[in-house]
């Protein structure tokens, strides 16, 4: 089984405080938008967009 690295809603919710503390609220918002659009994306893609 290959590792896909795609973020899920569970990942974002459980790590929301860490994401905001380390990367800022803008990155958390980008992750939430990607989840709302049901677009398969990685965390790094959210950070470096």
OpenMM code with the backbone's topology and positions (N, CA, C; nanometers):
from openmm import Vec3, app, unit

residues = "UNK UNK UNK UNK UNK UNK UNK UNK UNK UNK UNK UNK UNK UNK UNK UNK UNK UNK UNK UNK UNK UNK UNK UNK UNK UNK UNK UNK UNK UNK UNK UNK UNK UNK UNK UNK UNK UNK UNK UNK UNK UNK UNK UNK UNK UNK UNK UNK UNK".split()
positions = [
    Vec3(0.0842, -0.1182, 0.0000),
    Vec3(0.0000, 0.0000, 0.0000),
    Vec3(0.0885, 0.1243, 0.0000),
    Vec3(0.0654, 0.2151, -0.0909),
    Vec3(0.1439, 0.3376, -0.1022),
    Vec3(0.0875, 0.4463, -0.0100),
    Vec3(0.1733, 0.5324, 0.0344),
    Vec3(0.1321, 0.6454, 0.1176),
    Vec3(0.0871, 0.7575, 0.0259),
    Vec3(-0.0335, 0.8067, 0.0495),
    Vec3(-0.0867, 0.9138, -0.0357),
    Vec3(-0.0582, 1.0511, 0.0236),
    Vec3(-0.0640, 1.0660, 0.1549),
    Vec3(-0.0349, 1.1936, 0.2181),
    Vec3(-0.1462, 1.2950, 0.2092),
    Vec3(-0.2659, 1.2519, 0.1760),
    Vec3(-0.3790, 1.3430, 0.1609),
    Vec3(-0.4362, 1.3746, 0.2988),
    Vec3(-0.4647, 1.5029, 0.3230),
    Vec3(-0.5210, 1.5428, 0.4514),
    Vec3(-0.6688, 1.5058, 0.4570),
    Vec3(-0.7163, 1.4814, 0.5775),
    Vec3(-0.8574, 1.4534, 0.6000),
    Vec3(-0.9112, 1.5526, 0.7025),
    Vec3(-1.0412, 1.5577, 0.7135),
    Vec3(-1.1039, 1.6459, 0.8117),
    Vec3(-1.0609, 1.6124, 0.9533),
    Vec3(-1.0439, 1.4840, 0.9793),
    Vec3(-1.0000, 1.4404, 1.1120),
    Vec3(-0.8597, 1.4920, 1.1426),
    Vec3(-0.7707, 1.4860, 1.0444),
    Vec3(-0.6354, 1.5368, 1.0645),
    Vec3(-0.6367, 1.6855, 1.0973),
    Vec3(-0.7141, 1.7596, 1.0218),
    Vec3(-0.7179, 1.9050, 1.0403),
    Vec3(-0.7791, 1.9406, 1.1750),
    Vec3(-0.8881, 1.8753, 1.2139),
    Vec3(-0.9526, 1.9068, 1.3416),
    Vec3(-0.8648, 1.8705, 1.4610),
    Vec3(-0.8040, 1.7533, 1.4587),
    Vec3(-0.7209, 1.7105, 1.5712),
    Vec3(-0.5936, 1.7928, 1.5846),
    Vec3(-0.5468, 1.8517, 1.4768),
    Vec3(-0.4215, 1.9265, 1.4787),
    Vec3(-0.4400, 2.0752, 1.4518),
    Vec3(-0.5615, 2.1259, 1.4695),
    Vec3(-0.5910, 2.2659, 1.4382),
    Vec3(-0.5068, 2.3624, 1.5212),
    Vec3(-0.4915, 2.3366, 1.6496),
    Vec3(-0.4133, 2.4285, 1.7334),
    Vec3(-0.2663, 2.4289, 1.6923),
    Vec3(-0.2139, 2.3140, 1.6568),
    Vec3(-0.0744, 2.3066, 1.6125),
    Vec3(-0.0563, 2.3773, 1.4792),
    Vec3(-0.1514, 2.3609, 1.3888),
    Vec3(-0.1435, 2.4266, 1.2586),
    Vec3(-0.1438, 2.5782, 1.2763),
    Vec3(-0.2328, 2.6287, 1.3595),
    Vec3(-0.2406, 2.7743, 1.3809),
    Vec3(-0.1150, 2.8244, 1.4502),
    Vec3(-0.0682, 2.7515, 1.5503),
    Vec3(0.0500, 2.7958, 1.6248),
    Vec3(0.1755, 2.7966, 1.5374),
    Vec3(0.1939, 2.6942, 1.4563),
    Vec3(0.3170, 2.6814, 1.3783),
    Vec3(0.3113, 2.7508, 1.2419),
    Vec3(0.1931, 2.7542, 1.1784),
    Vec3(0.1841, 2.8047, 1.0416),
    Vec3(0.0916, 2.9243, 1.0256),
    Vec3(0.0040, 2.9488, 1.1217),
    Vec3(-0.0855, 3.0629, 1.1165),
    Vec3(-0.2263, 3.0243, 1.0730),
    Vec3(-0.3214, 3.1133, 1.0991),
    Vec3(-0.4621, 3.0839, 1.0674),
    Vec3(-0.4896, 3.0763, 0.9173),
    Vec3(-0.4093, 3.1412, 0.8353),
    Vec3(-0.4305, 3.1369, 0.6909),
    Vec3(-0.4148, 2.9945, 0.6366),
    Vec3(-0.3177, 2.9208, 0.6873),
    Vec3(-0.2958, 2.7836, 0.6414),
    Vec3(-0.4104, 2.6945, 0.6865),
    Vec3(-0.4593, 2.7157, 0.8083),
    Vec3(-0.5751, 2.6396, 0.8550),
    Vec3(-0.6950, 2.6662, 0.7653),
    Vec3(-0.7148, 2.7907, 0.7269),
    Vec3(-0.8242, 2.8261, 0.6374),
    Vec3(-0.8080, 2.7587, 0.5008),
    Vec3(-0.6852, 2.7571, 0.4481),
    Vec3(-0.6608, 2.6896, 0.3203),
    Vec3(-0.6935, 2.5407, 0.3285),
    Vec3(-0.6563, 2.4780, 0.4394),
    Vec3(-0.6878, 2.3359, 0.4580),
    Vec3(-0.8392, 2.3148, 0.4633),
    Vec3(-0.9082, 2.4022, 0.5346),
    Vec3(-1.0543, 2.3895, 0.5453),
    Vec3(-1.1218, 2.4111, 0.4104),
    Vec3(-1.0719, 2.5043, 0.3317),
    Vec3(-1.1280, 2.5281, 0.1978),
    Vec3(-1.1061, 2.4060, 0.1100),
    Vec3(-0.9870, 2.3480, 0.1156),
    Vec3(-0.9585, 2.2287, 0.0362),
    Vec3(-1.0508, 2.1140, 0.0770),
    Vec3(-1.0771, 2.1015, 0.2060),
    Vec3(-1.1688, 1.9968, 0.2529),
    Vec3(-1.3121, 2.0255, 0.2086),
    Vec3(-1.3532, 2.1516, 0.2153),
    Vec3(-1.4895, 2.1871, 0.1763),
    Vec3(-1.5125, 2.1635, 0.0268),
    Vec3(-1.4096, 2.1876, -0.0540),
    Vec3(-1.4220, 2.1656, -0.1975),
    Vec3(-1.4022, 2.0188, -0.2349),
    Vec3(-1.3725, 1.9372, -0.1343),
    Vec3(-1.3509, 1.7927, -0.1527),
    Vec3(-1.2399, 1.7668, -0.2541),
    Vec3(-1.1388, 1.8512, -0.2482),
    Vec3(-1.0237, 1.8410, -0.3372),
    Vec3(-0.9144, 1.7618, -0.2659),
    Vec3(-0.8685, 1.6505, -0.3224),
    Vec3(-0.7613, 1.5757, -0.2569),
    Vec3(-0.6307, 1.6554, -0.2632),
    Vec3(-0.5787, 1.6921, -0.1492),
    Vec3(-0.4574, 1.7728, -0.1427),
    Vec3(-0.3745, 1.7307, -0.0234),
    Vec3(-0.2484, 1.7664, -0.0256),
    Vec3(-0.1601, 1.7385, 0.0860),
    Vec3(-0.1434, 1.8649, 0.1696),
    Vec3(-0.0906, 1.8463, 0.2898),
    Vec3(-0.0688, 1.9618, 0.3759),
    Vec3(0.0346, 2.0556, 0.3146),
    Vec3(0.1385, 1.9997, 0.2573),
    Vec3(0.2402, 2.0849, 0.1954),
    Vec3(0.1843, 2.1658, 0.0793),
    Vec3(0.0896, 2.1106, 0.0070),
    Vec3(0.0271, 2.1863, -0.1002),
    Vec3(-0.0523, 2.3037, -0.0443),
    Vec3(-0.1116, 2.2869, 0.0713),
    Vec3(-0.1831, 2.3986, 0.1356),
    Vec3(-0.0855, 2.5063, 0.1822),
    Vec3(0.0293, 2.4646, 0.2322),
    Vec3(0.1273, 2.5606, 0.2829),
    Vec3(0.1924, 2.6391, 0.1695),
    Vec3(0.2310, 2.5705, 0.0622),
    Vec3(0.3082, 2.6344, -0.0447),
    Vec3(0.2261, 2.6648, -0.1683),
    Vec3(0.1038, 2.7069, -0.1505),
    Vec3(0.0200, 2.7426, -0.2630),
    Vec3(0.0344, 2.8859, -0.2972),
] * unit.nanometer
topology = app.Topology()
chain = topology.addChain("A")
for resn in residues:
    res = topology.addResidue(resn, chain)
    for name in ("N", "CA", "C"):
        topology.addAtom(name, app.Element.getBySymbol(name[0]), res)
